[in-house]
Amino acid sequence: MNFKDLLSKRKSAIRKKWFDSVIDDYPADASDFLRKQKDRFLNPVGQTLLENINGLFDEIILDADSEKVYPYLNDIIRLKAVQNFSPSKAVSFIYLLKRVVREELGSDIEKNKFTEEFGSFETQLDNLALLAFDIYMKCREQIFDIRVNEIKTLTFRLLKRADLVREVEEHEAYSGEKTVITQNIKG
């Protein structure tokens, strides 16, 4: 038996403790709801976290490359980015797995001399945390781009309503396309 076999053997307990640890990052009333409500439609956040944690753990056991773990990480990180978690809190769920594995398998790791394999496992998790951070930053950039575009649209509408801009249609002879040009009419 090697370390990955031990992880597979105790997979159910590890995944449950990992999920509970991730949920504990939420406020008490929210974590109770996320943990107890099993209906996917009433609790999409909890179910998304559960499914992706389980899938991610399975891929970690298989030593999957970043292409296979990316969808699971992406779904978890997107939730945390939209919920305004700080970058450290958003990726901390990876480090929670380290703690859970140490708690669940600590004596077995020492008894079976899996220290080196466990070190490789921790390095794998560190690399996943870096990938998760990259995903988080992309998500936050998208969120900020959306906010900027909303502000631009709102500002344009307000200026138009205040009659500070107007749209002028210009027909381009060579393409027949209509282009809208805005002009400042009170300045």
C-alpha positions as CSV (number, residue, x, y, z in Angstrom):
1,M,0.0,0.0,0.0
2,N,1.3,3.5,-0.9
3,F,0.1,6.9,0.2
4,K,-2.3,7.3,-2.7
5,D,-3.9,4.0,-1.8
6,L,-4.3,5.2,1.8
7,L,-6.0,8.4,0.5
8,S,-8.3,6.3,-1.7
9,K,-9.2,4.0,1.2
10,R,-10.1,7.0,3.5
11,K,-11.5,9.1,0.7
12,S,-15.0,9.4,2.0
13,A,-14.0,10.7,5.5
14,I,-11.4,13.1,4.0
15,R,-13.9,14.6,1.5
16,K,-16.5,15.0,4.2
17,K,-14.1,16.7,6.6
18,W,-12.7,18.9,3.8
19,F,-16.2,20.0,2.7
20,D,-17.1,20.8,6.4
21,S,-13.9,22.8,6.7
22,V,-14.6,24.8,3.5
23,I,-18.2,25.5,4.7
24,D,-16.9,26.7,8.1
25,D,-15.3,29.7,6.3
26,Y,-18.9,31.0,5.9
27,P,-20.8,32.8,8.6
28,A,-22.4,30.4,11.1
29,D,-26.0,30.7,9.8
30,A,-24.9,30.3,6.2
31,S,-22.6,27.4,6.9
32,D,-25.4,25.5,8.7
33,F,-27.7,26.1,5.7
34,L,-25.0,25.1,3.2
35,R,-24.2,21.9,5.1
36,K,-27.8,20.8,5.8
37,Q,-29.8,21.8,2.7
38,K,-29.3,19.0,0.1
39,D,-31.7,20.4,-2.6
40,R,-29.6,21.6,-5.5
41,F,-32.1,24.3,-6.4
42,L,-32.4,25.6,-2.8
43,N,-28.7,25.4,-2.2
44,P,-26.7,25.8,-5.4
45,V,-23.6,27.1,-3.6
46,G,-23.4,24.2,-1.2
47,Q,-24.0,21.6,-3.9
48,T,-21.5,23.2,-6.3
49,L,-18.9,23.2,-3.5
50,L,-19.6,19.6,-2.6
51,E,-19.5,18.3,-6.1
52,N,-16.4,20.2,-7.0
53,I,-14.6,19.3,-3.8
54,N,-15.4,15.6,-4.4
55,G,-14.3,15.8,-8.1
56,L,-11.1,17.7,-7.2
57,F,-10.1,15.2,-4.5
58,D,-10.6,12.3,-6.9
59,E,-8.4,14.0,-9.5
60,I,-5.7,14.8,-6.9
61,I,-5.6,11.1,-5.9
62,L,-5.1,10.2,-9.6
63,D,-2.2,12.8,-9.9
64,A,-4.2,14.6,-12.6
65,D,-2.7,17.4,-14.5
66,S,-3.9,21.0,-14.3
67,E,-6.2,20.5,-17.3
68,K,-8.3,17.9,-15.4
69,V,-8.4,19.8,-12.1
70,Y,-9.0,23.2,-13.7
71,P,-12.8,22.9,-14.1
72,Y,-13.2,21.9,-10.4
73,L,-11.0,24.7,-9.2
74,N,-12.7,27.2,-11.6
75,D,-16.2,26.5,-10.3
76,I,-15.1,26.8,-6.6
77,I,-13.0,29.9,-7.2
78,R,-15.7,31.6,-9.3
79,L,-18.1,31.2,-6.3
80,K,-15.6,32.7,-3.9
81,A,-14.7,35.6,-6.3
82,V,-18.3,36.6,-6.8
83,Q,-18.9,36.3,-3.0
84,N,-16.1,38.8,-2.4
85,F,-13.8,36.5,-0.6
86,S,-10.3,37.9,-0.2
87,P,-7.7,36.2,-2.3
88,S,-6.2,34.4,0.7
89,K,-9.7,33.2,1.8
90,A,-10.6,32.2,-1.7
91,V,-7.7,29.8,-2.1
92,S,-7.5,28.7,1.5
93,F,-9.7,25.6,0.8
94,I,-6.6,24.0,-0.8
95,Y,-4.6,24.4,2.4
96,L,-7.6,23.1,4.4
97,L,-7.1,19.8,2.6
98,K,-3.6,19.6,3.9
99,R,-4.8,20.0,7.5
100,V,-7.6,17.5,7.0
101,V,-5.3,14.9,5.5
102,R,-2.8,15.4,8.4
103,E,-5.6,15.0,11.0
104,E,-7.1,12.0,9.3
105,L,-3.9,10.1,8.2
106,G,-1.2,11.6,10.5
107,S,-0.5,8.4,12.4
108,D,-0.7,6.2,9.3
109,I,1.7,8.5,7.5
110,E,4.3,8.0,10.3
111,K,3.6,4.3,10.8
112,N,3.9,3.4,7.1
113,K,6.8,5.9,6.5
114,F,4.9,7.9,3.9
115,T,6.6,11.1,4.8
116,E,8.2,11.6,1.4
117,E,5.0,10.8,-0.5
118,F,3.1,13.1,1.8
119,G,5.6,15.9,1.0
120,S,5.0,15.3,-2.7
121,F,1.2,15.5,-2.0
122,E,1.7,18.8,-0.2
123,T,3.8,20.2,-3.1
124,Q,1.0,19.1,-5.5
125,L,-1.5,21.1,-3.3
126,D,0.8,24.1,-3.2
127,N,0.8,24.1,-7.0
128,L,-3.0,23.8,-7.1
129,A,-3.2,26.8,-4.7
130,L,-1.1,28.8,-7.2
131,L,-3.4,27.8,-10.1
132,A,-6.4,28.7,-7.9
133,F,-5.0,32.1,-7.2
134,D,-4.5,32.7,-11.0
135,I,-8.1,31.7,-11.6
136,Y,-9.3,34.0,-8.8
137,M,-7.5,37.0,-10.3
138,K,-9.0,36.3,-13.7
139,C,-12.4,36.1,-12.2
140,R,-11.9,39.4,-10.3
141,E,-10.7,41.1,-13.5
142,Q,-13.9,40.0,-15.3
143,I,-16.0,41.2,-12.4
144,F,-14.3,44.6,-12.5
145,D,-14.6,44.8,-16.3
146,I,-18.3,44.2,-16.0
147,R,-18.7,46.9,-13.3
148,V,-16.7,49.4,-15.4
149,N,-19.0,48.6,-18.4
150,E,-22.1,49.0,-16.3
151,I,-20.8,52.4,-15.0
152,K,-20.1,53.5,-18.6
153,T,-23.5,52.5,-19.8
154,L,-25.2,54.2,-16.8
155,T,-23.2,57.4,-17.2
156,F,-24.0,57.5,-20.9
157,R,-27.7,57.1,-20.2
158,L,-27.7,59.8,-17.5
159,L,-25.9,62.2,-19.8
160,K,-28.3,61.4,-22.6
161,R,-31.3,61.9,-20.3
162,A,-29.8,65.2,-19.2
163,D,-29.5,66.1,-22.9
164,L,-25.8,66.5,-22.6
165,V,-25.1,64.1,-25.5
166,R,-26.9,63.1,-28.6
167,E,-26.5,60.3,-31.1
168,V,-25.7,61.2,-34.7
169,E,-26.1,58.6,-37.4
170,E,-23.4,58.4,-40.0
171,H,-23.8,56.2,-43.0
172,E,-20.6,54.9,-44.5
173,A,-20.9,54.8,-48.3
174,Y,-18.6,51.8,-48.8
175,S,-20.2,49.3,-46.3
176,G,-23.7,50.5,-45.8
177,E,-23.3,50.1,-42.0
178,K,-24.7,52.6,-39.6
179,T,-22.2,54.0,-37.0
180,V,-23.4,55.9,-34.0
181,I,-21.3,58.8,-32.9
182,T,-21.9,60.7,-29.7
183,Q,-21.3,64.4,-29.5
184,N,-21.2,66.6,-26.5
185,I,-23.7,69.3,-27.3
186,K,-23.4,71.5,-24.3
187,G,-19.7,71.9,-23.9
